[in-house]
Amino acid sequence: MSLPSSAPIFVGRIKMLQFGKRHLKRLQAKALFPYGLLSEATLYRVFQNTDNERTADRISVFVDVFRKEICSSATNIMCIDGKVMRSTLYDNGRNPNIVSAYSLRSGLTLTANICKEKSNEIKSLPRLLDKLDVLECIVTADAMSFQKGNNRQD
C-alpha cells in the first residue's frame, strides 16, 4: 500500500502491525479496533484481494464529493501559505519563496507573490490580502502569517 505524499512511501504489513501495536490504546480510545489488531494473515488476504487502482479511483471520487460538499456551503475557505520554489535559483544561490492564496470553493490559486528572501514572506501577506476579497471568507494561514500587524480584521 502506498500513501500519498511528495515521494511515494511503501508501507508493508509488518510496519502496519508495529504501528498498530505501538498505538493500540490510542486507537481503541477512538473506538477503533475494539477487539484488537488484525492478524498478519488477515492483512495479507485483504491486500491480495485489493485492486490498488480501483481503490485510488474510489478515494478520488470520495475526495471530490467531499470537496464539493464543503464548497457548497455559503462560506469560502481561502488557504494562504508560503512555499520554496526548488527548481529555480537566484544569483545569490537562494531558492525564491512564493506566497499564494488558494480558494477551496473554486479549486484555484487566486493570487501569488514571489519573495526574494524568506523574511519577505511576512511582508508579502498584506499585499496578498489586498488583492483578495476576503469578506465572509474563512482564511487559514500558518503561524508565520500571524506576525504582529498582519492579523487585521477590516
C-alpha positions in Angstrom: 0.0 0.0 0.0 1.5 3.4 -0.9 0.5 6.5 0.9 0.0 9.9 -0.9 2.9 12.3 -0.3 5.6 14.2 -2.1 7.6 11.0 -2.6 5.9 7.5 -2.7 6.3 5.6 0.5 5.7 1.8 0.7 4.2 0.6 4.0 4.2 -3.2 4.4 2.1 -5.4 6.7 4.9 -5.7 9.3 5.2 -1.9 9.7 1.4 -1.5 9.9 1.3 -4.1 12.7 4.2 -2.5 14.5 2.4 0.9 14.3 -0.9 -0.7 15.5 0.8 -2.3 18.5 2.5 0.9 19.5 -0.7 2.9 19.2 -3.4 0.4 20.1 -4.6 2.1 23.2 -4.9 5.4 21.4 -6.7 3.8 18.5 -9.1 2.0 20.9 -9.8 5.3 22.7 -11.1 6.5 19.3 -13.4 3.4 19.1 -11.1 1.7 16.5 -10.1 -1.9 16.8 -12.1 -2.7 19.9 -11.2 -6.4 19.7 -7.5 -5.9 18.9 -5.5 -5.7 15.7 -5.9 -7.8 12.6 -3.5 -10.6 12.2 -0.8 -10.5 9.6 -2.6 -13.3 7.7 -5.8 -11.3 7.6 -3.9 -8.2 6.3 -2.2 -10.5 3.7 -5.7 -11.7 2.5 -7.0 -8.1 2.3 -4.0 -6.9 0.3 -4.1 -9.9 -2.1 -7.7 -9.0 -2.9 -7.3 -5.3 -3.2 -7.2 -3.6 -6.5 -5.0 -0.6 -5.8 -6.0 1.3 -8.9 -9.7 0.9 -8.2 -9.2 1.9 -4.6 -7.3 5.0 -5.6 -10.2 5.9 -8.1 -12.8 5.4 -5.3 -10.8 7.6 -2.9 -10.6 10.3 -5.6 -14.3 10.2 -6.1 -14.9 10.5 -2.3 -12.5 13.4 -2.0 -14.2 15.2 -5.0 -17.7 14.7 -3.4 -16.4 15.8 0.0 -14.7 18.9 -1.6 -17.9 19.8 -3.4 -20.0 19.5 -0.3 -17.6 21.7 1.7 -17.6 24.2 -1.2 -21.4 24.3 -1.5 -21.5 26.0 1.9 -22.0 29.7 2.0 -18.5 30.3 3.3 -15.5 30.2 1.0 -12.3 28.9 2.6 -9.1 30.5 1.5 -5.7 28.9 2.3 -2.6 31.1 2.4 0.8 29.5 2.6 4.4 30.0 1.5 6.5 27.5 -0.4 10.0 27.3 -1.7 10.4 27.0 -5.4 13.0 24.3 -5.6 13.7 24.3 -9.3 14.6 28.0 -9.5 17.7 29.8 -8.2 18.6 33.4 -7.8 22.1 34.7 -8.4 22.8 34.5 -4.7 22.1 30.8 -4.7 18.8 31.0 -2.8 15.5 29.5 -3.9 12.7 32.1 -4.2 9.8 31.8 -1.9 6.2 32.1 -3.1 3.2 33.0 -1.0 -0.1 32.1 -2.6 -3.8 32.1 -1.8 -5.9 29.1 -2.7 -9.7 29.0 -2.9 -11.2 25.8 -1.8 -14.5 26.6 -3.5 -13.1 27.2 -6.9 -10.1 24.9 -6.6 -7.9 27.6 -8.0 -4.8 29.6 -6.8 -6.2 33.1 -6.7 -3.0 35.1 -6.4 0.6 34.7 -5.5 3.6 36.8 -4.6 7.3 35.9 -5.1 9.6 36.8 -2.3 13.4 37.1 -2.8 14.1 36.3 0.8 12.3 34.2 3.5 11.7 37.2 5.7 9.8 38.9 2.8 7.1 36.2 3.2 5.8 38.0 6.2 5.8 41.4 4.4 4.1 39.7 1.4 1.0 38.7 3.2 -0.7 42.2 3.5 0.0 42.8 -0.2 -1.6 39.4 -1.0 -4.7 40.1 1.1 -5.1 43.5 -0.6 -5.6 41.6 -3.9 -8.4 39.5 -2.5 -12.0 39.9 -1.4 -11.9 38.0 1.9 -15.2 39.4 3.2 -17.3 36.4 4.6 -14.4 34.0 4.0 -12.6 31.8 6.3 -8.9 32.5 5.8 -6.4 29.9 7.0 -2.6 30.5 7.3 0.4 29.2 9.2 2.0 30.9 12.3 4.4 32.9 10.1 1.4 34.8 8.7 0.2 35.9 12.2 3.1 38.2 12.9 2.2 41.5 14.6 0.4 43.7 12.2 -0.7 41.0 9.8 -3.8 39.8 11.6 -6.1 42.7 10.7 -9.9 42.4 10.9 -11.1 45.0 8.4 
